[in-house]
């Protein structure tokens, strides 16, 4: 499951998703950065969002 992404997404959102997956909290399908879970994780994390 390769998905290209910028450094910010890799170092923040993707890492959090992978930890959630390893702990059995999300299924494999939610590791994609466009999944509902990923969007919820990313919401509010970026400093340029209002």
Buried (B, 14 or more C-beta within 10 A) or exposed (E): EEEEEEEEBEEBBBEBBEEBBEEEEBEEEBBBBEBEBBEEBBEEEEEEEE
